[in-house]
Amino acid sequence: MDVKAIASTQSALSMHTANTAQQRPIIDQDPAKEEFANLDQRTKDDIIKQNVQKLNEKMQMLHTALKVEIDKDTGIQVVKIVDEETKEVIRQLPPETMLKIAKYIDEITGLLFEKKA
């Protein structure tokens, strides 16, 4: 085993990591993100619906659909990718387990902070 080869590989990796860290753009200063944040809620909803519609048109080739819903119990926005033929949920964000945890936390918080008359 050549120790010098390992050391040179490690130094090359650390130099590459340092270079890529300097080249990353600052995402927080994205003007489109700031512009979107300044819009009213109705305009934001319209933009989101248009983007979902465009994605659905592209996803039809894969026989899938994108659905955006609000969870009834938690009020959390849920994005699902659904197989159009079987109506099976392929992927969901956040996952169902996370929604159950959020609901449980809401219930516990309600019990802890319930006011007595």
JOZI-V228230 format. One record per pair of residues at least 12 apart in sequence whose C-alpha atoms are under 10 Angstrom apart, sorted by sequence separation. I is the first residue (numbers start at 0). J is the second residue. D is the distance in Angstrom with one decimal. If there is no record, write none. Layout:
# JOZI-V228230
I&J&D  I&J&D
This chain:
# JOZI-V228230
52&64&9.5  53&65&10.0  66&78&5.7  67&79&6.4  78&90&8.3  79&91&4.4  80&92&9.0  51&64&9.3  52&65&8.4  65&78&7.1  66&79&5.1  67&80&9.0  78&91&5.7  79&92&6.5  51&65&6.8  52&66&9.6  65&79&5.8  66&80&6.4  77&91&7.0  78&92&5.2  79&93&8.8  51&66&7.8  64&79&8.1  65&80&4.7  66&81&7.4  77&92&5.7  78&93&7.3  79&94&9.3  51&67&8.1  64&80&5.6  65&81&6.4  76&92&8.6  77&93&6.2  78&94&9.3  63&80&6.6  64&81&5.2  65&82&9.2  76&93&8.3  77&94&8.4  63&81&5.4  64&82&6.5  65&83&9.7  75&93&8.7  77&95&9.3  48&67&9.0  62&81&8.7  63&82&4.5  64&83&6.3  47&67&9.5  62&82&6.2  63&83&5.1  61&82&8.6  62&83&5.6  63&84&8.1  77&98&9.1  58&80&9.4  61&83&9.2  62&84&7.2  63&85&9.8  64&86&9.2  66&88&9.8  59&82&9.8  62&85&9.9  63&86&8.9  65&88&9.9  75&98&7.9  59&83&8.5  63&87&9.6  64&88&9.6  67&91&9.8  74&98&9.7  55&80&9.7  63&88&9.5  64&89&9.8  65&90&9.7  66&91&9.4  67&92&9.7  73&98&7.2  63&89&8.7  65&91&9.8  72&98&8.6  73&99&8.8  75&101&9.0  72&99&9.1  73&100&9.9  74&101&9.9  75&102&9.9  70&98&8.0  73&101&6.8  74&102&9.6  72&101&9.1  73&102&5.8  72&102&6.6  73&103&9.5  73&104&9.9  73&105&7.8  72&105&9.3
